[in-house]
Amino acid sequence: MPAYYPLMVNLAGRPCVVVGGGEVAERKVETLLEFGAIVTVVSSTLTPALTAALHQGRIAHIARPYRPGDLTGAFLAIAATEPPWALFRARLLDYVRRRLEDPAEAEDLVQEVLARVSGRLPELRTREHLLPWLYRITLNTTRNRVRGKRPPMVPLDGAGEAPAEASARPAAVLERAERARMLGRLVAALPHRYRAAVVLRHVEGLSYAEIAGVLAQPEGTVKANVHRGLGLLRQALGEEEDAR
């Protein structure tokens, strides 16, 4: 006996289109796949789970915004779009957590930022414009929140993670973790203009053009600040290691 989708239709082998690539779309896609649908997702971006489903061959993907004609031949279509900034929420939260010591305060700040931008996006539809704009607002809001506070350490990716062979090399694991903590402390101690540029470039992975948009600076200034910041880090790291 075939399984039926709650609309009381048999979706087994039927082409279905989901417009959107965020968390809402992710839930819709999983349900459609559960009932045997052949799913195509139309979205410029995908969540990690949808990306995994694509690589596993479970869904098809049209990597661009919806266009008229995308529903041709579809048995069922579901609109599962989200506010464009929602796709960047996790990145903003990671960025704020590197500046604030309290995870709950970081969540609160990101919610504040997203609430502020919710009605101001008519002309910011592409990642090239939206992401730097969101980072700039988040940076300024975070700066106001931490003004007068001691800058926290900047956690680096993988700083607290132990490799699979950790039990075989405990001394090496401890040394790696200590070095990561030291780097985080040194990054946090950089002057703001260098720290912001280095973190956005080498922790957040933004391009120089995107960082220029976030910091409202010429791209050449951004490159110079990243270069200078890395130079100060190398100098401070050398002094720390000489003192050990």
C-alpha positions in Angstrom: 0.0 0.0 0.0 1.5 3.4 -1.0 2.3 6.0 1.7 0.4 9.2 1.2 1.5 12.8 1.9 -0.9 14.6 4.3 -2.6 16.2 1.2 -3.8 12.7 0.5 -1.9 12.4 -2.7 0.5 9.8 -3.7 3.9 11.5 -4.3 5.9 8.4 -5.1 8.0 9.1 -8.2 6.3 12.5 -8.7 8.4 15.6 -9.5 8.1 18.2 -6.8 9.8 21.6 -6.6 10.8 23.4 -3.4 11.6 27.1 -3.7 14.1 28.1 -1.0 17.2 26.6 0.5 17.0 27.4 4.2 15.9 25.6 7.3 12.2 25.8 6.3 13.0 24.3 2.9 15.1 21.6 4.6 12.1 20.4 6.6 9.9 20.4 3.5 12.4 18.5 1.4 12.9 15.8 4.1 9.1 15.2 4.3 8.8 15.0 0.5 11.6 12.5 0.2 10.1 10.4 3.0 7.0 10.1 0.8 9.0 9.1 -2.3 8.9 12.4 -4.3 11.5 13.4 -6.8 12.6 16.7 -5.4 14.2 19.7 -7.1 15.3 22.7 -4.9 15.5 26.2 -6.5 17.7 28.4 -4.4 21.0 30.3 -4.7 22.2 28.7 -1.4 21.6 25.5 0.5 21.9 24.6 4.1 24.6 22.0 5.0 21.9 19.3 5.2 20.5 20.1 1.8 24.0 20.2 0.4 24.6 16.8 1.7 21.4 15.5 0.2 22.5 17.0 -3.2 25.9 15.2 -3.0 24.1 12.0 -2.1 21.9 12.3 -5.2 18.7 12.6 -3.2 17.7 15.9 -4.7 18.4 18.1 -7.7 19.4 21.7 -7.4 18.8 24.8 -9.5 21.5 27.2 -8.1 19.8 30.6 -8.6 16.7 32.5 -7.5 13.3 31.3 -8.7 12.3 32.2 -12.3 9.0 31.8 -14.1 9.0 28.4 -15.7 10.8 26.6 -12.9 7.6 24.9 -12.0 6.9 23.5 -15.5 6.1 19.8 -15.1 6.0 19.8 -11.3 3.3 17.8 -9.7 3.6 19.8 -6.5 5.4 23.1 -5.6 6.2 24.4 -2.2 7.3 28.0 -1.4 9.8 27.7 1.5 11.7 31.0 1.2 13.1 32.7 4.3 14.3 36.3 4.9 17.6 36.6 3.1 19.5 37.4 6.2 18.4 34.2 7.9 20.9 32.2 5.9 23.7 34.2 7.5 22.5 34.0 11.1 24.9 31.2 12.0 27.9 33.2 10.6 26.9 36.3 12.4 26.4 34.4 15.7 29.9 32.8 15.3 31.4 36.3 14.8 29.7 37.8 17.8 30.6 34.8 20.0 34.3 35.7 19.3 33.7 39.1 20.8 31.4 38.4 23.7 32.1 35.9 26.5 28.5 35.2 27.3 26.7 32.9 24.6 23.3 34.2 25.7 24.4 37.8 25.2 25.7 36.9 21.8 22.3 35.3 20.9 20.5 38.4 22.1 22.7 40.7 20.1 22.2 38.8 16.9 18.5 38.8 17.4 18.6 42.6 18.0 20.5 43.0 14.7 18.1 40.9 12.7 15.1 42.7 14.2 16.7 46.0 13.1 17.3 45.0 9.5 14.0 43.1 8.9 12.4 46.0 7.1 15.4 47.5 5.3 16.2 45.1 2.5 14.4 46.1 -0.7 17.6 46.8 -2.6 19.9 44.3 -1.0 19.1 41.0 -2.7 22.5 39.6 -3.5 25.2 38.2 -1.2 27.7 40.8 -2.5 25.6 43.6 -0.9 23.8 41.8 1.9 26.6 40.1 3.7 28.9 43.1 4.2 26.0 45.2 5.2 24.9 42.7 7.9 28.5 42.4 9.1 28.8 46.1 9.4 25.7 46.5 11.5 26.7 43.5 13.6 30.2 44.9 14.1 28.9 48.4 15.1 26.3 46.9 17.5 28.9 44.6 19.1 31.4 47.4 19.4 28.8 49.5 21.3 28.0 46.5 23.5 31.6 45.7 24.5 32.8 49.3 24.9 34.5 49.6 28.2 34.8 45.8 28.6 38.0 43.8 28.4 38.2 42.2 25.0 37.7 38.4 25.3 40.0 35.9 23.8 39.3 35.1 20.1 38.7 31.4 19.7 40.2 30.0 16.6 38.7 27.2 14.6 39.6 23.9 16.0 41.1 25.4 19.2 39.3 23.0 21.5 39.1 20.0 19.2 41.4 17.0 19.7 42.4 14.9 16.7 41.4 11.3 16.5 44.8 10.1 17.7 44.7 12.3 20.8 45.1 9.4 23.2 48.3 8.4 21.5 49.9 11.9 21.6 48.5 13.8 24.7 51.6 16.1 24.9 51.2 17.2 21.3 47.5 17.7 21.7 48.0 19.9 24.8 50.7 21.9 23.0 48.4 22.5 20.0 45.5 23.6 22.3 47.9 25.9 24.3 49.2 27.5 21.1 45.6 28.1 19.8 44.7 29.8 23.1 47.8 31.9 22.9 47.0 33.0 19.4 43.4 33.8 20.4 44.7 36.0 23.2 47.2 37.8 20.9 44.5 38.4 18.3 42.2 39.9 21.0 45.1 42.2 22.0 45.6 43.7 18.6 44.4 47.3 18.0 40.9 47.3 16.8 41.6 48.4 13.2 44.0 45.4 12.8 42.0 42.9 14.8 38.8 43.5 12.9 40.5 43.2 9.5 42.4 40.0 10.5 39.4 38.3 12.0 37.1 39.1 9.1 39.7 37.9 6.6 41.3 34.9 8.3 38.6 33.7 10.7 35.4 34.6 8.9 36.8 34.1 5.5 35.5 37.3 3.8 37.1 38.6 0.7 39.0 41.9 0.8 36.1 43.6 -1.1 33.6 42.3 1.4 35.7 43.5 4.4 36.0 46.9 2.7 32.2 47.0 2.7 31.9 45.9 6.3 34.4 48.4 7.6 33.6 51.2 5.2 37.2 51.5 4.2 39.1 51.4 0.8 40.1 47.9 -0.2 43.8 49.0 -0.1 43.4 50.1 3.5 41.9 46.7 4.4 44.8 44.9 2.8 47.3 47.1 4.6 45.6 46.5 8.0 45.5 42.7 7.4 49.2 42.7 6.5 50.1 44.9 9.5 47.9 42.9 11.9 49.5 39.6 10.8 53.0 41.2 11.2 52.1 42.2 14.7 50.8 38.8 15.5 54.0 37.1 14.2 56.1 39.5 16.3 54.0 38.9 19.4 54.0 35.2 18.9 57.8 35.2 18.5 58.2 37.2 21.8 55.8 34.8 23.6 57.7 31.7 22.4 61.1 33.3 23.3 59.9 34.0 26.8 58.8 30.3 27.3 
